[in-house]
Amino acid sequence: MLKQITALLLLSSILLLLTTACSGDNSTPQPEANATTNQEEQKDQATPDNPPASKIEKETKQGYKVGDVAVDFELKNVDGQNFSIAANLADAKGCVVVFTCNHCPFSVAYEDRLIELDKKYKAQGYPVVAINPNDPEVAPNDSFEKMIERSKEKGFTFPYLFDEGQKVYPQYGAMRTPHCYVLSKEDAGLVVKYIGAIDDNHKEPEKVEKNYLADALDAVIKGEAPSPDYTKAIGCSIKAKKAQ
């Protein structure tokens, strides 16, 4: 009798194991916890020449928009002299204002390209004017003394100005380094023609496919409107003075 009971228990165990193995896991798969977050990030991602409307509105709300008239400035150049567009670029047709700095990897990556852009377009009336907007207390490598060293080291062909007190970059609405503004001298004043990035590949110049800044300058020189006239500037955030 005992042997029969044992045999029945063993058979029951085998049947239970077979049933479990065949049934598999029929539970409904659960989405990953960060799936929604990833979707939102993908929605917010955009190429420089196709930024989301919310990004454009946010950035231009804080400064100039294409078509606005920019105010001239007077800032100290690395040569120790004060610089203004009216006084120093009287014969130019306009200029390219580029907010940049010493320490940002994006800015460093574009230094040689800015020199080439300045050489090419200065001859056509649109020289580069570089401005360092960073507070040296926050970014010590962006001090005026370090700017002088960097300018000499790289052989900058353009003025390199210090936005002391950080008064100019907020007027423009610059948020990153580098951040570019093409200005054209017209009857109304210094009209903003283009805002944004230099090109679409800061790491590998030889792989650049879209030269946003150069294309915008070519259009302005021809008397045409740049297309696009606004791109998303890619770079480091501007290092603003800490609130007291």
ABEGO torsion letter per residue (X at the ends): XAAAAAAAAAAAAAAAAAAAAAAEBABBBBBBAAAAAAAAAAAABBBAABBBAAAAAAAAAABBBBGBBBBBBBBBBAAGBBBBAAAAAAABAEBBBBBBBAABAAAAAAAAAAAAAAAAAAAAGBBBBBBBABBAAABAAABAAAAAAAAAAAGBABBBBBBBGGAAAAAAGBABOBBBBBBBBBAAEBBBABBEBABABAABAAABABBAAAAAAAAAAAGBBBOBABBBBBEBBBBBBBBX
